[in-house]
């Protein structure tokens, strides 16, 4: 019986016992992309479960999988990705069964190991290289030397790059970044020379300004140090994930490529095409990069002399609701040179001065009470402004409304009536 059929039986059984019916999703096999098994997923008592049949396999002479077939528990265990994932629980004897004779020991010793020689396991599905990294980072386990050695084999690197869909690679990276120890996962990606497999760029990218890929890892270490710098830290896992993602794309910061008639950033390509990420991920990460210079300049200016409320508010509106994240990303880039030369985070005075500049910038935002000004509505809307100025609504109104918002930021106690007077004062200018 296939996993999907069994999942339907489980669902029917639960319905007969009075539990609500859950949707069962079938995920078809795709041997061309090294996905050899049909699987099914469903929610059972609030947990997402995968259903799959036990697998044996007929293989070619070179060890590559030819076709999947039904197998015994022992055969299935040896076709798993790692030994700690090959443990079975026998519901009849209520015992854990370790058919590889390695899983329990590896679990105890904190090791990530493949049931078969790593070259065979990775030929079956090259994505397992990234799965090894994911589980090593989740459990803080060590990867055995056999896996490390095989990972750099051209056969495996080529298969991972060409035979695995970018969606599957993106999903594995996402799980690493959402895990409890994303830095370890990123260190392994870099250490096993997988950076260019995970983070890709188009063939027509500009080729004269690529930074050393190791800077992305150094920046990730800086992100990991944010527990030391108090109130500037983003709180959510999602924000930390975006920071790690952007940090590892920093080598592509100055690269662009041509797509039809548009010039786009390689950062945009790597997230959209290389990882098949969501539009939110694309927009957020690209915003972090486009805001870098804006924030650096504003932080420096504010440190010399506090920026006035309208100017600071308009900057936050330009960046949008991710301004805190953009400040954090800019800070990470600015402290990077100091972090790279020193392990004494608290004792490096130059680095502490940089951090203090950013603290002061954020404090100024709070002092002005403009943390959410990116979502403020105009005190007088565009339609009324057009009527007041005797012009038709159109592109010109956008510039007028920008001036209205600048006025609002400069007049915290201003009334709509006072704003109307301000708009009327723009009449000669608007008709030029």
MOCORFEN-V770757 format. One record per residue. N is the residue number from 1. OMEGA is omega as a letter, one per 20 degrees, with the letter a starting at -180 (* if undefined). Layout:
# MOCORFEN-V770757
n = <N:N>
omega = <OMEGA:OMEGA>
This chain:
# MOCORFEN-V770757
n = <1:2:3:4:5:6:7:8:9:10:11:12:13:14:15:16:17:18:19:20:21:22:23:24:25:26:27:28:29:30:31:32:33:34:35:36:37:38:39:40:41:42:43:44:45:46:47:48:49:50:51:52:53:54:55:56:57:58:59:60:61:62:63:64:65:66:67:68:69:70:71:72:73:74:75:76:77:78:79:80:81:82:83:84:85:86:87:88:89:90:91:92:93:94:95:96:97:98:99:100:101:102:103:104:105:106:107:108:109:110:111:112:113:114:115:116:117:118:119:120:121:122:123:124:125:126:127:128:129:130:131:132:133:134:135:136:137:138:139:140:141:142:143:144:145:146:147:148:149:150:151:152:153:154:155:156:157:158:159:160:161:162:163:164:165:166:167:168:169:170:171:172:173:174:175:176:177:178:179:180:181:182:183:184:185:186:187:188:189:190:191:192:193:194:195:196:197:198:199:200:201:202:203:204:205:206:207:208:209:210:211:212:213:214:215:216:217:218:219:220:221:222:223:224:225:226:227:228:229:230:231:232:233:234:235:236:237:238:239:240:241:242:243:244:245:246:247:248:249:250:251:252:253:254:255:256:257:258:259:260:261:262:263:264:265:266:267:268:269:270:271:272:273:274:275:276:277:278:279:280:281:282:283:284:285:286:287:288:289:290:291:292:293:294:295:296:297:298:299:300:301:302:303:304:305:306:307:308:309:310:311:312:313:314:315:316:317:318:319:320:321:322:323:324:325:326:327:328:329:330:331:332:333:334:335:336:337:338:339:340:341:342:343:344:345:346:347:348:349:350:351:352:353:354:355:356:357:358:359:360:361:362:363:364:365:366:367:368:369:370:371:372:373:374:375:376:377:378:379:380:381:382:383:384:385:386:387:388:389:390:391:392:393:394:395:396:397:398:399:400:401:402:403:404:405:406:407:408:409:410:411:412:413:414:415:416:417:418:419:420:421:422:423:424:425:426:427:428:429:430:431:432>
omega = <r:a:a:r:r:r:r:r:r:r:r:r:a:r:r:r:r:r:a:a:r:r:r:a:r:r:a:r:r:a:a:r:r:r:a:a:r:r:r:r:r:r:r:a:r:r:r:a:r:r:a:r:r:a:r:a:r:a:r:a:a:r:r:a:r:r:r:r:r:a:r:r:r:r:a:a:a:r:r:a:a:a:a:r:a:r:r:r:a:a:r:a:a:r:r:a:a:a:r:a:r:a:a:r:r:r:r:a:r:a:r:a:r:a:r:r:a:a:r:a:a:r:r:r:a:r:a:r:a:r:r:r:a:a:r:a:a:a:a:r:r:r:a:a:a:r:a:a:a:a:a:r:a:a:a:r:a:r:r:a:a:a:a:r:r:r:a:r:r:r:r:r:r:r:r:a:r:a:a:a:a:a:r:r:r:r:r:r:r:a:r:r:a:a:a:r:a:a:a:r:a:a:a:r:r:a:a:a:r:r:r:a:a:r:r:r:r:r:r:r:r:r:a:a:a:r:a:a:r:a:a:a:r:a:a:r:a:r:r:r:r:r:r:a:a:a:a:r:a:r:a:a:a:a:r:r:a:r:a:a:a:r:a:r:r:r:r:a:a:r:a:a:a:a:a:a:a:r:r:r:r:a:a:a:r:r:r:a:a:a:a:a:r:a:r:a:a:r:r:a:a:a:r:r:a:r:r:a:a:a:a:r:r:r:r:r:r:a:r:a:r:a:r:r:r:r:r:a:r:r:a:r:a:r:a:a:a:r:a:a:a:r:a:a:a:a:a:a:a:r:r:r:r:r:a:r:a:r:a:r:r:r:r:r:a:r:r:a:a:a:a:a:r:a:a:r:r:a:r:a:a:a:a:r:r:r:a:a:r:r:r:r:a:a:a:a:a:r:r:a:r:r:r:a:r:r:r:a:r:a:a:a:a:a:r:a:r:r:r:r:r:a:r:r:r:a:a:a:a:a:r:*>
